[in-house]
Amino acid sequence: MPVSQSVTLARSSSGYAPRRSGIFDPIDISSTGLSAQRRKLNAVASNIANVDTTRTEEGGPYKRKRVVMVESPNIARFTDVLSAQQNRLRGTHPDHMPGAPNATMHELLGAGVETLEVREEPIEPRLVYDPAHPDAREDGHVVYPDINVVTEMVDMISASRAYEANVTAMNAFKDMILKALEI
């Protein structure tokens, strides 16, 4: 049985994007990074824990998991878009309403990172000759997942450093806000 993991396949920011020019945007952006790196650390820990798992509930050996992350679009909330469109339409003739608004450059800039999915890697498993193993095939080979522990450790260190960088950015922002309050 593989070791279970708590990986959410939903967006890390839960569909939330910070308000434009909000004072707490840096915290919102760093929090999406923290969430994504936590998911990556969970996937790496699961890969390391299941390096010798030969049988899963789905059948066959465990498959390496990889977290897919992309930049979050900086899209305003529905109420912000609605009020902007209402204000824009007040100054135009009702017959001149365009279909959909064009996004501004500010709206296209990123607002953090999203975890799109946790994929199972389509790599070939490795065969080890061990006829005494309970999962051995008729020819005596056991099918193991092809997980390189060194690669997983490098991924873990990378995710850990990225997590630390996001915490440092949040602390720096907090210090700036505290200094601004002292003025």
N, C-alpha and C positions, 0 to 999 in steps of 0.2 A: 504494500500500500504506500502511495506517495505521501509525503508530509504535506498537509494542507497549508494554504496560504490565504491571507485576506487581501486579495487584489480586486479592486473595483474597476470594471471596464467602462465606467462613465467618465465624463470629462472631469478633470481634476478641479476645475474652478466652478463646477456645477452650473454652468451656463451664466455665471455672474461675470460682468465686466465692470471695472470701476468707472465712476462718473468722470466726465472730461474735466481735466484740471483740478481734480480733487486733492486736498491736502494729504490724504492717506493713500494715494495711488502707489507710492513705493512699498507700503506694507502689503497692499493687495497683490501687487506683482510678485513680491518675494514670497508671499504665502502660497501662490500657485506653484512656484519653484520648489518650495518645501514639500508640498503635497506630491508633486511629480517625482521628486527624488526619493521620497519615502516609498512610493510604489515601486520604483526601480530597485531599491534596497530589498523590499519584500520579494520581488521576483528573483533577484540574485541569491538571496538566502534560501529560497525554495529550490533553485537549481543546485546549489551546493548540498543541501540536505538530501536531494534525490539523485545524487550522482551514481548510486548503485541500485536504483529502483528498476527492477526488471518486469514488474507487473503493476499496471494501474487499473482503475475501475473501467476505463475505456478499452482496455486490452493493450498488450504490448508494453514496451518500455516507456518510462517517463520521457517527455519531450521538453527540451530547453525552452524557457520562456524569456521573451524580450519585450520591454516596454517601448511603445512608439509614442514619442512626444512631438508636438508641433507648437508653433507660436500661436497664442490666443489672439484673435482679432479684438480690437478695441471698439466694440459695438455698444452703443448706448442702450439703456433700458427702454422698454416699450413706452413708458410714460414720458421719457425725455424726447423720444422720436415723435410721439404724438403731439406734444406741446410745441415742438419746433415746426412741425408741419402745419399745425393750426395757425401759428404766428405767420408763417410764410404765406398761407392761403388767404389771410385777411387782407393782404395787399395786392392780390391778383384777381383777375376776373374769373368767375367760376368756370367758364368755358376753356380756360387755359391751364387746367390742372394736368401736369405730367403724370405718367404711370408710377414709377418708383423713384425715390430720391437717389441722386448719385452720392456715393460716399466721399467725404472729404479726406485729405491726406491724414489728418489727425485721427479719423476714425479707422483708417487702414493700418495705423501703427500698432504694434503689439501691446498687449496688456498682460503679459505673463506667458505661461506655458500650459498646455493642456496634454493630458494623457489620453490619446485616442483609443488605444487598446493594448492588451497584453497578448502578444502573438506567440504561438508555438512555432519554434524554428523547424523548417522542413529539412533537417539534416539526417543523414543516414546513421543508424545506430551502429555500434561497434560489436563485433562478435568475439566472444572469448570461449575457448574450448574448456568446458568444465562439465563432464558427463554426470558428476555427482550432485550438481545443483538441481533443486526441485523444478526450476523453470527451464531446464535444458531441453533443447529440441531433440528430435530423433537422431540427428547426426552428432549430438554431444555439445553443440554450441549454445551458449547463453547470449541473448540479445540484451545489451546494456545501452543506456543512453550515451551519446557521444558528447559529454560535457567535460570541458577542460577547466579544472579547478583554478589554474593560474589565471586564465582569462576571466573567470568569474570573480576572482579576488581583485584583479585590476579594475573591473567594472564596479565592484563594491567600493574600492578606494576612490574612484572617480565620482561616484554618486555621493559618497560621504563628504568629499571636498566641496562638491557643488552645494550640498546641504549646508555645510559650514559657511560658505560664501553668502548664501541667502540669509542665514542668521546674522552674520556680520553686517550685511547691508541693512537689515531691519534695526539692529542695534545702533548703527551709525545714524540712521534716520531719527530714531528715538532721541539720541543725544542732540541732534540738530534742533529738534522740536523743543527739548528742555532748555537748550541755550537760548532759543528765540523767546521763550517765556520769561527768561531772566532779564531781558532788555527793558 
